[in-house]
């Protein structure tokens, strides 16, 4: 058996000491058991959890982009419809454009 010296915070040592006391064993055996469990744990499960989190973030970003793209498409349609009409030259007075811009679809959420 090899010796290993580690440094841990006082709060962690106190918790280890309490666990060792409850189990009637030494802190060295508790640390050994924790390290052994961590090393022997299948890594694929941890990787799958991380991949799932990343895919969820990507999916949320794709939804946001799709909503923004839809808003841009609606604005482009309005621009095409207004092209050449002097009645719609003032953006603030354009009722259709204001309706598209003030539509509360919360595309940023």
C-alpha positions in Angstrom: 0.0 0.0 0.0 1.3 3.5 -0.9 1.1 6.6 1.2 -0.4 9.8 -0.1 -0.5 13.2 1.6 -3.4 15.5 0.8 -4.5 18.9 2.0 -8.1 19.6 2.5 -10.2 22.4 4.1 -11.1 22.1 7.7 -14.8 21.8 6.9 -14.2 18.9 4.7 -11.9 17.2 7.2 -14.6 17.7 9.9 -17.2 16.0 7.7 -14.8 13.1 6.9 -14.0 12.7 10.6 -17.8 12.5 11.4 -18.4 10.0 8.6 -15.4 7.9 9.9 -16.7 8.1 13.4 -20.2 7.0 12.4 -18.8 4.0 10.5 -16.2 3.2 13.2 -13.3 3.4 10.8 -10.5 5.7 10.0 -10.5 8.8 7.8 -7.9 7.2 5.6 -10.3 4.3 4.8 -13.1 6.8 4.0 -10.9 8.8 1.7 -9.7 5.5 0.0 -13.4 4.4 -0.5 -14.4 7.8 -1.9 -11.4 7.8 -4.4 -12.0 4.2 -5.4 -15.7 4.8 -6.0 -14.9 7.9 -8.1 -12.2 6.2 -10.2 -14.4 3.1 -10.8 -17.5 5.0 -11.7 -18.3 4.6 -15.4 -17.3 7.7 -17.2 -19.8 7.3 -20.0 -22.7 8.3 -17.7 -21.0 11.6 -16.8 -20.2 12.3 -20.4 -23.8 11.6 -21.5 -25.1 14.0 -18.9 -22.7 16.7 -20.1 -23.7 16.0 -23.7 -27.3 16.3 -22.8 -26.8 19.7 -21.2 -24.9 21.0 -24.2 -27.6 19.7 -26.6 -30.3 21.3 -24.5 -28.4 24.7 -24.7 -28.0 24.3 -28.4 -31.6 23.5 -28.9 -32.6 26.6 -26.9 -30.3 28.7 -29.0 -31.7 27.3 -32.2 -35.2 28.1 -31.0 -34.2 31.7 -30.3 -32.6 32.0 -33.8 -35.7 30.6 -35.4 -37.9 33.1 -33.7 -35.5 36.0 -34.7 -35.4 34.7 -38.2 -39.1 34.6 -38.4 -39.3 38.2 -37.1 -36.7 39.2 -39.8 -38.8 37.5 -42.4 -41.9 39.4 -41.4 -40.0 42.7 -41.5 -38.6 41.8 -44.9 -42.1 41.1 -46.2 -43.3 44.4 -44.8 -40.4 46.2 -46.4 -41.2 44.7 -49.7 -44.9 45.6 -49.3 -44.0 49.2 -48.5 -41.4 49.6 -51.2 -42.4 52.5 -53.5 -45.4 53.8 -51.5 -44.9 57.4 -50.3 -47.8 56.9 -47.8 -45.6 54.5 -45.8 -42.4 56.5 -46.1 -42.6 57.5 -42.4 -41.7 54.4 -40.3 -43.5 55.7 -37.2 -46.8 56.1 -39.1 -46.7 52.7 -40.8 -49.4 50.8 -39.1 -48.4 47.4 -40.5 -44.8 47.8 -39.6 -45.7 48.9 -36.1 -48.0 45.9 -35.7 -45.1 43.6 -36.6 -42.6 45.4 -34.4 -45.0 45.6 -31.4 -46.2 42.0 -31.7 -45.5 40.5 -28.3 -44.2 37.1 -29.2 -41.2 37.5 -26.9 -38.7 36.2 -29.5 -35.8 36.9 -27.2 -36.9 34.5 -24.5 
